[in-house]
Amino acid sequence: MKSYEMVIGLEVHVELATETKIFCGCTTKFGGEPNTHCCPVCTGMPGTLPVLNKKVVEFAIATGLALNCKINQNCKFDRKNYFYPDLPKAYQVSQLYLPLCHHGGIEIQVNGAKKIIGIHEIHMEEDAGKLIHDSWEDCTLVDYNRCGVPLIEIVSEPDMRSAEEVIAYLDKLKLILQYLGVSDCKMQEGSLRADINLSVREAGAKEFGTRTEMKNMNSFKAIARAIEGERKRQIELLEEGKAVIQETRRWDDNKDTSFAMRSKEDAQDYRYFPEPDLVPIEISDEWIDEINNRQPELRDEKMLRYETEYDIPAYDAGIITSSKRMADIFEKTVAICKKPKEVSNWLMVETMRLLKESEMEPEDIGFSPNNLARLIGLVQDNKINRTVAKEVFEIIFKDNIEPEAYVKEHGLMMVNDEGELRSVVEKVIAANQTSVADYRGGKDKALGYLVGQTMKEMKGKADPGMVNRILKEILTKD
Amino acid sequence: MNITDETIEYVAALAKLELSSEEKEKAKKDLGSILSYIDTMNELNTDNIEPMSHVFPIKNVFREDIVTNESNRDTLLSNAPKQKDGCFIVPKTIE
């Protein structure tokens, strides 16, 4: 078989984290009873007029600046016309001729190799409503709560050559958007959606092959699978001497395959024209400067600062900053307890483990920095030992409880009473004479067993250091 | 400017209109004269003239990002020919 190369470009739709919709004062909250986040403007009632949400323009400019784009300082909206009930006006307000941002790029890294992925443009538009199929009455129900939620569409250049590069690009993009605070990027709620334009060509060929567009992937894993599936499908066609048809395909993650939605032959003619209901936007240098000066610290800067300011290893800084939520919790907790390495350990080890076990994303972390700081304080002050702390942390992770109260209520305070510990140790020694003999015979390991037995007797509440000391003391004395 | 039957049928299909043969002829004539008018404008020299994208000389009309609307579902649905469970009912769409 010949060797092939993939060429991939992405169109990423991002719902902006504004309070209100792009052209009306309706809430953008996710969910809600159908059609309760709607008004005459976003349901397309005749005679209504849109008014642009200023925050949408600012979020889009902030994104453009972070993605190293040029800003179109004279910018306007256009109408994209099509009949589909998810858009009650029968057109979508979007930008075709003068998109807000263009000619940018971000650097990604795959297996140590750095590469720039170009950003062709970023434009603003409105989201559409949700269609629900009613199989009982064999009709379609429409909920317009999402209709008019502000979107930016980030169009990349066809610069990616593998699924790994696509995932690296999306990861980087998602982090930038989250750090900017312009979107929560929750794929399962549809606030970040990627369409993949993919073609294959013989390795070394200059011309692009015929591309297909794939939609409907709702996780990074599904995206990677969809890319692999489409690569195989296109190569098989070419190997059989058939042609790839330019079409839109819908990925079905359950069936692990894609289906043609519509082909180029019935491609829609959107008849774009300038939106007459909205006036042009003029963006002054001052406005851009103002937004630029407000830009928050992004991940790369944050990682460097963690290493120098908090003196934690680059590896730790990398993991903590891989999520905005995690980085926020880290900084707030450190501000309270002033123990960066401790906080970093709780986040990197226990938090990551619990997230994985409960199949949650770092964005879903619900415990407060304050409770984590208090837990660290309890360990620091020798009030509880690490084993108990881990148990308490699981409860904090789950229910965000106050550690002091919990420890008191469940009698988990460490026993530092020398007399009490000594009597338990003596009991353990009496009951485990074989291990005692082993230890005295030179088997150091036997001491570990005796410590374990003592901790068991103490229900994990003893100070292991103290148990060790008392054991050694008694064993060497007799 | 001459408009072909194919063009009229295509434009009508995009606009979801069904035209009788008389209406088609009339539309061909009307659209033809609109395009002729644009041809006339195309004769003008527009070098160094900034393109106009809006008829009013107004720019930057914005609103602040503050929720001002409450749920008004019953009124919004009141003109819908069909509704169910708080949703508009439309003919079945097939993806």
Interface residues (C-beta under 8 A of the other chain):
Chain A: T18 E19 T20 C24 G25 C26 T27 E33 P34 N35 T36 H37 C38 C39 P40 T43 M45 V51 L52 N53 K54 K55 V56 V57 K76 N81 F83 Y84 P85 L131 I132 H133 D134 E137 D138 C139 T140 L141 V142 D143 Y144 R250 M261 D269 R271 P274 P276 L278 V279 P280 I281 E282
Chain B: L14 K16 S53 H54 V55 F56 I58 K59 N60 V61 F62 R63 E64 D65 I66 V67 T68 N69 S71 N72 R73 L76 L77 K82 K84 D85 G86 C87 F88 I89 V90 P91 K92 T93 E95
